[in-house]
Every structure is written in structure tokens, then in C-alpha cells.
Amino acid sequence: MKTLICNCNQTMPLDAAALKASGADTVHTLLCRREAGAFQRAAKSGEELLVACTQESALFLELNEQTEGAPSVQQRPIRFVNIRETGGWSKDAARSMPKLAALIAAAQLPEAEPVSTVSYQSAGRCVVIGPAGAAQDAADLLKDRLDVTLLLTQAGGALAQTHELAVSAGRVTALTGWLGQFELSWESSNPIDLDLCTRCNACVDACPEGAIDFSYQIDLSRCTSHRDCVKVCDAAGAIDFARAPQSFSERFDLVLDLSPAPLLGQHQPPQGYFHVGRDSDKLMQAVLKLRDLVGEFEKPKFFNYKSKLCAHSRNKQVGCNACVDVCSADAIRSDIKGTGGIIVEPYLCVGCGACTTVCPSGALSYATPGLAQQGLTMRTLLSSYKAAGGRDAVLLLHSQGAGKTMIEALGRAARTSRTVQGLPAHVIPLALHHTASLGLDAWLGAIAYGASGVTVLMTDEEAPEYRVALAEQIAIGNALLAGLGHGAERLRLLPAEEVGALDAGLKVPMAPVLKQAATFAMQADKRSNLELALDHLMAQAPTVPEVITLPAAGCPFGTVVVDSAKCTLCLSCVGACPSAALADNPDAPQLRFIEKNCVQCGLCESTCPEQAITLAPRLWLADGGKARKSLRVLNEQAPYRCIRCSKPFGTLKAIENMLTKLAGHSAFQGAAAERLKMCSDCRVIDLHSSTSEVRITDL
């Protein structure tokens, strides 16, 4: 791939020789200005093109279109990579060539496979909810582009004298949906019907208390019920104090919410909904976005869901609820009364990926891009960095939104301020759609690939639930790494909402890398990636302990502890286990277990009728890790043999418990009680051969 590199007017000390392996023939000084001809010559060559400048990407794309003989970007896409703020402007710039080479190598990777999309249709039907005056002002900014309806939630302010917009009034009772599919319900109890009101202002003039203003709603706290307004409105009939409250429901494509508190309280509201309150700056931003939301829109379907792996529920019992609890968009709900899994609403999903990070079984996986592509990117970054002479690399995971903006601001501050260092030479940034989209399997994979550590940048755009979830995952990862002798605190969260905090937080020293980097390719399956990473970390560990105790919160590893004094081997836990960790033995009364398969969902614990099961988070590494991959017996009992034919048909404890519980029951006395001790075949034979039983022919 042809790579064009520019030192941005000699503000970056780039080493041409060190970067030549990246495909760059030379280092330009002003590629976007004086040396633009070099770009045009490269564009006309038809080669795949990578430009190491994101600031002037729009200019280069326009220049490509204007260059005669250059293929269009549809025929030959042009890629861009930022090497300036990510290292070239750092105080460590002279030592950042390995990092810049790694960033260029990752940018040259093939594009990720396209994913399925979710489509929205909007005809521009917009409801503005709030006080009359503010709602009318907002509507005036939208009505030339959208079909606007006003819903007045309180009296006060003034509507326009001209009656050109649909207007309702009332209390919002429900708001659900997304762009193109909002369902709004409200209840109206005000005496004035705004559909009938002609805005003649006779009622305003007639009311002695001033309880009616130009919102054409009655302030009932000021009204003394003299009803002069009713008299002057007799012809229109718009005022009726005896009217019962009425309920309404209507569908809209867009919602502009001017209420003091948002009607939709989730951290990530659905697309097409904008809450601005009384903030004029937010209002203008929302108006500009709303005006463009007419037509058909697409977004990626950010997730894949495999219901057969889901550990949410079985037989009406709830186990793992991690994804439902963490979703800040309210896009995930339980389907315990249906299939027993979960329902993920793709129209509400905003692609944060936190659900995939906390999912212990891999039933939910991130799709844009998938784990295989992210693993390839991380492996390319780390291997290219090492090949170029870099040491002790730290991956800095950040979002493409606020995280990217903060890193760019840090680079600019490092260029202009003597006290700001910028991104250190060993810190390699990796932009994600959202920082919560990668979790424990990817972090451990990065350590196995040769990273000294992984730092996750958290800005103010992340929901509080995500910080908690990522902190739990990091605690588990650090416990695993420390237990294997690879050092503590290799994984960490870096909360930073301003440049100074980010600059200071990046100066923490990290541990040495593994002696040998892993070469495995990450899979689409989360559990497989965890096993691949753990196997390599164990192989590189100075010592392998028999067991590593792990934090309980969010832990995907552990064992099941069975109280043999309570367990009757009913095996209801086997039927409830979604991951085939628990199994029976068809040849003997045994409860068996494969610890590697256990996701600590708790379904066995909640299903057990004897409360004989508890969970114990840990990583069991006995016999070099082989023990946790093998079947072992958790509980076994002597079989109970039929008193008639001696065939085993249950466990001794289960039959004894049954006999004890039914001992006082009138239906199980005498011969009937003895039949409880027989197998199913002998029970039928005894019943039909007994002379004391009443037959139908005797009736």
C-alpha cells in the first residue's frame, strides 16, 4: 500500500528510514499545500493509498476528485491515519517511531467485513413537548422543515395567534419507541379544548382572575368558578368544566422534549429523541439535527445474539442478568415468559457493547467490528511495534467520540505547552466505537500478544453502569494476571475528563512484557478467546498455582459447591445448566461437572429445590489446567433398588425423603406405601395383580 507521510511543516521529528518499512518513500513537509502534487501523482497511480494525516482528509478527498486520471474513492478508497496528535507532537516524539510504524501498519489492514444494518423511516412528524411559549418558539424553528405538533404540558407563555400547528395539552403518561416509531400517550383534563378553541381571546378578556393567558389553558389554581369564560365561548363550545379527563395516543417520528426533567431517563436515549430542557444552546443543536432527520436512515446492527448460549433464565428461573442491568439504552429486556432468554431491541441499541463485555457465556458478541478483527488489529499493532524496536507497549483503548477528541487535545497541548508531555512513546492508542465494547477476553489477549498493559480511557460520555462493569472485569483480569505471576495492575481504568488528568494518568510505569508473544488468532467466540489467552499466560507464567481466587462480581470462572447432605441428586440443576457444565451419569447416580464450561450464571443455584448448591468464583489450574477441563463427580449416592425386582430406579436419599414426606398421607398407606419402593414396571404389575384393589368390573 502506498503511504504518504508528512511532518506537518517540520513540527514532527519523523525518521524517514525508520518509517520506510511502512511503505513511505519519503517524508513530506507540506503535503496538503506546497507538495500536493505528490498526492496527486500517488492518486493517479491507482495504488491503494494511505495518508498519514486526518486533519486534511476532506481536502485530500476533494483533491482526488479533481485529479484527472485518479480513480474515485468508490473504486479505490483512500485511508487516513493520525500520527501527529498520537505521537508526533508528544515530548517523546523522537522515540515514537515504533509506535507510528505500528499505527500505520494497523491502518493498512483489510477493512472489516460489512455487518447487517438497522433501518429507520422518518416522515418528519415531530412533537414538541413543553410549556406553550417555549414550545411555540421551538416549533417556529422547525415548522418549515418538519410536520410539527405541540403538546403543552403546563399553562403559561403564549401560542402564536395564527392557528397553523396542531396543538394539544395534557400530562404525558407514556413515551416509548425510537426514530420513526415513537408512541406518545397523554391525558388531558383542562376545560379548554384546543381543537375547538378559535383563539378569539374572549375568554382571556372575560376572566376576572387572569386565570387564562395566551396559552389558552386555564390555571385552575386561580379560577374561582364564576364561568364567565363559558358564557363568552358559547358559540365555539371550547370550554367545558364538566368534561371528563380524556386519554390520547399518537405516533410520531421525532420528539423534542422541553420538560425540566427528561421523559426518557436512560443515559443513552433512543435516536430521534432530544431533551433540551430550557438550555438554549442544546435547543439549537437539537433543532439542527432534527431538521435533517427526514427520510431513511441506517445504522449497524452492533451485536450478535445466540440464544442457545444465553444463561439468563431456564424454566422461569432467572440466572445471569448482567446484560439487562448494564444496558444504558434500555434496549435489553428479559423474555423469561417467552423463549427464556433475552430480547435485544436493535432500534434502541446504540452500540456501546457493554452487554457483550459482561456476558459470561458469549451469547452476546460485538459485531462492529467483531472480536476476530479487533484481535487482528491488536496483534498487528503490538507485533509491528516490537519489530520496529519498541518496548513495553501499553494499549490505550478510547472511544471514537469524546476519547478521540481528548487525545487530539492532548497532542495539541503537548505541541504548545512546555508542561504537557502528550502520549508517551510506548502508549499506542486504539479507537473503539465505544470503550465498553472490549472486555476481559480482549484485554488478556492483548497481554498475551505482548502488551505491557491495557489502559481504558473513560470520559464523561460513558454511563455510570459501564464504569462499574469495566472496573469489575478489570479486577478479575488483574487477579488472574497477579495469580499467574505476571504482575499486578496491568489492566486499569483511566477516568479523565480534561487534558491534564489524561496527561498525568499516562505516566504510570507498567510491567515487562511476556518473554514470548502469542500468535493465536482471536475467534468470534468469547469463551474460546479466554481459553486461548489463559493457556498462553499459563505457559509463560513463572509458576502456576493450583487455584486463583477471583472477585465474585461479574466473574465468568468458578466452581459449583454441592452440599451432599442436602442434595438428593434430583438433577434439576443439570436441566437448568445452559453451558453443559453440569451433567448426570446414565450408569450411576452421580452429579458430574466440567469446570471450564461453568459461567457462574447461578441458574443451578436458583433451580435447586434443596438449596444445596452455591457458587465459588475461582480459576482452578490443578494438573496444569487440565483438571478444569475434565469431568469430575460433585456428588454421588448409593442407588435405591426395587423391593420386588432389585432394579435400581433412584437414589437412596431421594426415595427415603419421599417416603418420609408421604408417610402421613392417606393415599399412601399399606400396599400403596410399599409400591413407592418399587420401580415403575413393578408398581404397575403389583397394582393389577393385587386382589384387594377395586376394579371397574366390580362397580
MIMAR-743150 format. One record per residue (C-alpha): residue in one letter; x, y, z negated. Coordinates in steps of 0.2 Angstrom, whole numbers, padded with zeros to 4 digits, always signed. Example, Ala and Ser with C-alpha at 12.3 -4.5 7.8 and 13.67 -1.06 7.14 Angstrom:
<atoms>
A+0062-0022-0039S+0068-0005-0036
</atoms>
This chain:
<atoms>
M+0000+0000+0000K+0007+0017+0005T+0009+0028-0011L+0011+0046-0011I+0018+0054-0027C+0020+0072-0031N+0029+0080-0046C+0017+0095-0046N+0028+0109-0042Q+0043+0101-0051T+0033+0101-0068M+0036+0082-0070P+0054+0074-0070L+0050+0060-0059D+0063+0047-0054A+0061+0043-0036A+0072+0027-0037A+0063+0021-0052L+0046+0023-0043K+0051+0016-0026A+0046-0001-0030S+0028+0006-0032G+0028+0009-0013A+0033+0028-0013D+0046+0033+0000T+0049+0050-0008V+0043+0061-0022H+0034+0077-0015T+0034+0094-0024L+0018+0102-0017L+0009+0088-0008C-0008+0097-0010R-0001+0113-0002R+0015+0115+0007E+0018+0096+0010A+0000+0092+0015G+0007+0086+0032A+0015+0071+0023F-0003+0066+0018Q-0010+0068+0035R+0004+0058+0043A+0001+0044+0030A-0018+0046+0033K-0016+0043+0052S-0006+0028+0049G-0021+0018+0044E-0012+0010+0030E-0021+0008+0013L-0017+0024+0003L-0015+0028-0015V-0012+0046-0020A-0004+0049-0037C-0015+0064-0041T-0033+0065-0047Q-0034+0084-0048E-0034+0087-0030S-0044+0072-0025A-0058+0082-0017L-0045+0092-0006F-0037+0076+0000L-0053+0068+0005E-0058+0083+0014L-0041+0084+0022N-0043+0066+0028E-0059+0070+0036Q-0051+0085+0046T-0036+0075+0051E-0038+0069+0069G-0035+0050+0071A-0036+0046+0052P-0049+0033+0048S-0064+0038+0037V-0064+0034+0019Q-0078+0021+0023Q-0066+0012+0035R-0051+0014+0023P-0054+0020+0006I-0042+0032-0002R-0037+0028-0021F-0031+0041-0034V-0021+0038-0050N-0017+0051-0063I+0002+0050-0068R+0003+0069-0074E-0008+0070-0090T-0005+0052-0094G+0014+0053-0095G+0022+0066-0083W+0018+0081-0094S+0022+0072-0110K+0038+0077-0120D+0043+0058-0116A+0041+0061-0098A+0059+0057-0094R+0057+0040-0102S+0039+0037-0094M+0044+0029-0078P+0040+0011-0083K+0023+0017-0088L+0020+0027-0072A+0025+0012-0062A+0013+0001-0072L-0002+0014-0069I+0002+0014-0050A+0003-0005-0049A-0014-0006-0058A-0021+0006-0046Q-0016-0004-0031L-0026-0020-0037P-0040-0025-0026E-0057-0017-0030A-0068-0027-0042E-0082-0037-0034P-0098-0027-0032V-0112-0031-0045S-0131-0031-0044T-0139-0014-0047V-0155-0007-0055S-0166+0005-0045Y-0177+0019-0051Q-0190+0028-0042S-0195+0046-0046A-0208+0057-0038G-0204+0071-0049R-0219+0071-0061C-0211+0079-0076V-0219+0083-0093V-0213+0097-0104I-0217+0094-0122G-0216+0108-0135P-0223+0125-0141A-0233+0135-0127G-0221+0149-0124A-0205+0138-0123A-0214+0125-0113Q-0220+0138-0101D-0203+0146-0099A-0195+0129-0095A-0209+0125-0083D-0205+0141-0074L-0188+0135-0070L-0194+0118-0064K-0210+0120-0055D-0203+0125-0038R-0195+0108-0038L-0205+0096-0049D-0223+0092-0052V-0224+0099-0070T-0237+0096-0083L-0236+0104-0100L-0241+0096-0117L-0242+0109-0130T-0238+0101-0147Q-0242+0117-0158A-0251+0134-0156G-0241+0149-0154G-0232+0158-0139A-0241+0162-0123L-0245+0152-0107A-0245+0161-0090Q-0261+0170-0086T-0262+0161-0069H-0268+0143-0071E-0256+0134-0059L-0250+0120-0070A-0259+0105-0078V-0259+0109-0097S-0264+0098-0112A-0262+0100-0130G-0261+0087-0145R-0250+0076-0155V-0238+0064-0147T-0242+0046-0153A-0231+0036-0142L-0217+0038-0129T-0209+0023-0120G-0201+0019-0104W-0187+0026-0093L-0184+0037-0077G-0199+0035-0066Q-0209+0024-0079F-0212+0035-0094E-0228+0031-0103L-0234+0046-0114S-0249+0045-0126W-0256+0059-0137E-0271+0063-0147S-0280+0080-0145S-0290+0087-0159N-0290+0106-0156P-0308+0113-0152I-0302+0121-0136D-0302+0110-0121L-0288+0117-0110D-0295+0109-0094L-0311+0119-0096C-0303+0135-0103T-0303+0149-0089R-0291+0160-0099C-0303+0174-0099N-0297+0179-0116A-0314+0182-0123C-0311+0171-0137V-0295+0180-0141D-0304+0196-0142A-0319+0189-0152C-0309+0180-0166P-0308+0192-0181E-0294+0182-0189G-0282+0182-0175A-0283+0163-0175I-0282+0161-0156D-0267+0168-0146F-0262+0166-0128S-0258+0148-0130Y-0277+0146-0130Q-0277+0134-0145I-0285+0138-0162D-0274+0139-0178L-0286+0130-0189S-0277+0136-0205R-0283+0154-0201C-0300+0150-0194T-0315+0154-0206S-0328+0145-0195H-0338+0160-0190R-0339+0153-0172D-0339+0170-0163C-0327+0161-0151V-0340+0148-0147K-0353+0161-0143V-0342+0170-0130C-0337+0154-0122D-0354+0148-0120A-0354+0148-0101A-0337+0139-0099G-0341+0127-0114A-0322+0125-0118I-0324+0127-0137D-0332+0113-0147F-0328+0112-0166A-0338+0096-0167R-0328+0087-0153A-0320+0071-0160P-0302+0068-0158Q-0298+0061-0141S-0284+0050-0135F-0275+0051-0119S-0261+0041-0110E-0252+0046-0094R-0237+0041-0084F-0223+0052-0079D-0206+0051-0071L-0197+0063-0081V-0198+0070-0099L-0191+0087-0106D-0193+0087-0124L-0193+0104-0133S-0198+0097-0150P-0187+0101-0165A-0184+0083-0168P-0182+0071-0153L-0197+0060-0149L-0185+0046-0144G-0172+0045-0158Q-0160+0032-0151H-0142+0038-0149Q-0142+0034-0130P-0159+0040-0124P-0166+0032-0108Q-0162+0040-0091G-0174+0054-0086Y-0177+0059-0104F-0169+0076-0111H-0171+0083-0128V-0165+0101-0130G-0175+0107-0145R-0173+0126-0144D-0155+0126-0138S-0154+0137-0123D-0138+0130-0116K-0144+0112-0117L-0160+0118-0109M-0151+0125-0094Q-0140+0109-0092A-0156+0098-0093V-0165+0109-0080L-0151+0107-0068K-0151+0089-0070L-0170+0087-0069R-0171+0097-0053D-0160+0083-0045L-0170+0068-0051V-0182+0066-0037G-0180+0051-0026E-0172+0034-0028F-0158+0031-0039E-0147+0016-0043K-0135+0011-0057P-0125-0005-0060K-0133-0019-0070F-0120-0019-0083F-0122-0036-0091N-0125-0054-0088Y-0135-0065-0099K-0135-0084-0101S-0150-0088-0112K-0144-0106-0115L-0129-0099-0124C-0139-0087-0135A-0138-0090-0153H-0152-0078-0158S-0166-0090-0163R-0172-0108-0162N-0189-0115-0167K-0195-0097-0173Q-0179-0096-0184V-0168-0081-0182G-0149-0083-0182C-0137-0071-0174N-0145-0054-0172A-0129-0044-0168C-0133-0038-0151V-0151-0032-0156D-0143-0022-0171V-0129-0014-0162C-0138-0008-0146S-0139+0011-0147A-0151+0012-0132D-0164+0000-0140A-0163-0010-0124I-0162-0027-0133R-0176-0035-0142S-0180-0052-0149D-0190-0064-0139I-0192-0076-0154K-0211-0079-0149G-0206-0082-0131T-0191-0091-0125G-0182-0090-0142G-0168-0079-0135I-0167-0060-0132I-0174-0048-0119V-0162-0036-0112E-0170-0021-0103P-0159-0016-0088Y-0168+0000-0086L-0164+0006-0103C-0146-0001-0104V-0133+0012-0102G-0118+0001-0100C-0109+0003-0117G-0105-0015-0118A-0106-0016-0137C-0118-0031-0136T-0106-0041-0126T-0092-0037-0139V-0102-0043-0154C-0109-0058-0145P-0101-0073-0153S-0106-0086-0140G-0103-0076-0124A-0121-0077-0119L-0120-0058-0115S-0105-0053-0105Y-0100-0037-0097A-0101-0036-0078T-0094-0019-0073P-0080-0025-0071G-0080-0042-0079L-0068-0050-0090A-0058-0058-0076Q-0055-0041-0068Q-0051-0032-0084G-0039-0046-0089L-0030-0044-0072T-0028-0026-0075M-0021-0028-0092R-0009-0041-0086T-0003-0030-0071L-0001-0015-0082L+0010-0025-0095S+0020-0035-0083S+0024-0020-0072Y+0029-0010-0087K+0041-0024-0093A+0048-0027-0075A+0052-0008-0074G+0061-0009-0091G+0048-0003-0103R+0047-0010-0121D+0034-0012-0134A+0019-0006-0124V+0003-0001-0133L-0013-0001-0123L-0024+0014-0126L-0042+0010-0122H-0053+0025-0119S-0069+0029-0111Q-0071+0037-0094G-0081+0051-0101A-0075+0060-0117G-0060+0049-0119K-0053+0053-0102T-0057+0072-0105M-0047+0072-0121I-0032+0063-0114E-0031+0076-0100A-0032+0090-0113L-0018+0082-0122G-0007+0081-0107R-0011+0099-0103A-0007+0104-0121A+0009+0094-0120R+0014+0104-0105T+0011+0121-0113S+0014+0119-0131R+0030+0115-0140T+0022+0106-0154V+0011+0094-0144Q+0020+0078-0139G+0007+0071-0127L+0005+0052-0123P+0021+0043-0129A+0031+0034-0115H+0026+0017-0122V+0007+0021-0123I-0002+0015-0107P-0020+0022-0106L-0033+0011-0098A-0050+0019-0094L-0066+0009-0098H-0084+0013-0094H-0086+0013-0112T-0074+0009-0126A-0086-0004-0134S-0086-0015-0118L-0070-0024-0123G-0068-0034-0139L-0058-0047-0148D-0055-0059-0134A-0048-0045-0123W-0038-0037-0137L-0030-0054-0142G-0027-0057-0123A-0018-0041-0122I-0006-0046-0136A-0003-0062-0128Y+0001-0053-0112G+0015-0044-0120A+0007-0029-0128S+0014-0022-0144G-0003-0017-0150V-0020-0011-0144T-0027+0006-0149V-0046+0010-0146L-0049+0029-0145M-0066+0034-0152T-0073+0051-0149D-0089+0059-0154E-0098+0051-0139E-0098+0034-0147A-0113+0029-0158P-0110+0025-0176E-0115+0007-0173Y-0101+0005-0161R-0088+0011-0173V-0094-0001-0187A-0095-0016-0174L-0077-0012-0167A-0070-0010-0185E-0077-0027-0189Q-0069-0035-0174I-0053-0027-0177A-0052-0033-0195I-0055-0051-0188G-0041-0049-0175N-0028-0041-0187A-0032-0055-0199L-0029-0068-0186L-0013-0060-0180A-0006-0057-0198G-0010-0075-0202L+0000-0081-0187G+0015-0071-0192H+0013-0058-0178G+0012-0043-0190A-0002-0033-0197E-0012-0018-0189R-0008-0022-0171L-0026-0018-0167R-0033-0001-0173L-0046+0012-0170L-0041+0029-0167P-0055+0042-0171A-0051+0058-0163E-0062+0072-0158E-0049+0085-0154V-0032+0085-0146G-0021+0087-0162A-0029+0072-0170L-0026+0062-0155D-0008+0068-0153A-0004+0064-0172G-0013+0047-0171L-0002+0040-0156K+0014+0042-0166V+0011+0026-0177P+0025+0013-0174M+0020-0004-0168A+0026-0021-0170P+0038-0030-0157V+0030-0040-0143L+0029-0059-0142K+0045-0067-0135Q+0036-0074-0121A+0021-0066-0112A+0006-0077-0107T+0002-0080-0089F-0015-0087-0090A-0029-0078-0081M-0044-0072-0091Q-0060-0081-0087A-0078-0075-0086D-0082-0084-0102K-0078-0076-0119R-0075-0092-0129S-0063-0098-0116N-0053-0082-0117L-0052-0083-0136E-0046-0101-0135L-0033-0096-0122A-0026-0082-0132L-0026-0091-0148D-0017-0106-0140H-0003-0094-0134L-0002-0084-0150M+0000-0101-0160A+0013-0107-0148Q+0023-0090-0151A+0020-0090-0169P+0034-0092-0181T+0024-0103-0192V+0006-0110-0190P-0004-0111-0207E-0017-0124-0209V-0031-0111-0211I-0033-0092-0209T-0047-0085-0220L-0057-0072-0210P-0069-0057-0214A-0087-0063-0213A-0094-0048-0204G-0095-0052-0186C-0084-0067-0187P-0085-0079-0172F-0075-0093-0180G-0078-0104-0195T-0084-0120-0203V-0101-0126-0210V-0101-0132-0228V-0114-0146-0232D-0119-0149-0250S-0120-0168-0249A-0131-0169-0265K-0145-0159-0256C-0143-0165-0238T-0155-0179-0233L-0147-0180-0215C-0164-0174-0208L-0153-0167-0193S-0164-0152-0191C-0148-0142-0190V-0142-0152-0175G-0158-0147-0166A-0156-0129-0170C-0137-0128-0166P-0135-0118-0149S-0117-0121-0147A-0116-0140-0149A-0105-0138-0164L-0116-0150-0175A-0120-0167-0169D-0128-0184-0175N-0121-0201-0173P-0133-0213-0164D-0125-0228-0173A-0124-0222-0191P-0132-0209-0202Q-0119-0195-0200L-0119-0177-0198R-0104-0173-0187F-0096-0156-0182I-0084-0148-0169E-0077-0133-0177K-0071-0125-0161N-0089-0124-0155C-0096-0115-0170V-0100-0097-0168Q-0106-0094-0186C-0124-0089-0180G-0132-0095-0196L-0146-0105-0187C-0141-0121-0196E-0141-0112-0212S-0159-0104-0210T-0166-0120-0202C-0160-0132-0216P-0176-0137-0226E-0165-0142-0241Q-0154-0126-0241A-0139-0137-0241I-0129-0128-0228T-0118-0112-0230L-0106-0104-0218A-0087-0101-0221P-0078-0090-0209R-0060-0095-0205L-0049-0101-0192W-0044-0119-0195L-0027-0124-0187A-0023-0141-0195D-0013-0153-0184G-0008-0138-0173G-0025-0133-0169K-0031-0150-0163A-0042-0154-0179R-0054-0140-0175K-0057-0147-0158S-0061-0164-0164L-0077-0172-0171R-0077-0174-0189V-0090-0180-0202L-0098-0167-0213N-0110-0179-0222E-0114-0197-0221Q-0126-0209-0231A-0130-0227-0233P-0144-0232-0221Y-0161-0237-0229R-0166-0255-0222C-0184-0260-0219I-0190-0271-0233R-0198-0283-0220C-0185-0285-0206S-0170-0277-0214K-0168-0265-0199P-0160-0248-0204F-0173-0234-0200G-0167-0219-0211T-0156-0214-0224L-0157-0220-0242K-0159-0202-0249A-0172-0197-0236I-0183-0212-0240E-0181-0210-0259N-0185-0192-0258M-0201-0196-0248L-0206-0209-0260T-0204-0198-0274K-0214-0184-0266L-0228-0195-0261A-0229-0206-0277G-0244-0197-0284H-0254-0195-0268S-0270-0206-0267A-0267-0211-0249F-0250-0219-0253Q-0254-0231-0267G-0251-0250-0267A-0249-0258-0250A-0249-0241-0242A-0234-0236-0253E-0225-0252-0248R-0227-0248-0229L-0217-0232-0232K-0202-0243-0235M-0204-0252-0218C-0198-0247-0201S-0211-0241-0188D-0214-0258-0180C-0216-0267-0196R-0228-0254-0203V-0240-0257-0188I-0238-0276-0190D-0242-0275-0208L-0257-0264-0206H-0265-0275-0193S-0261-0291-0202S-0267-0286-0219T-0284-0294-0224S-0288-0280-0236E-0289-0267-0223V-0306-0262-0217R-0308-0265-0198I-0320-0256-0186T-0329-0273-0183D-0333-0273-0202L-0343-0257-0201
</atoms>
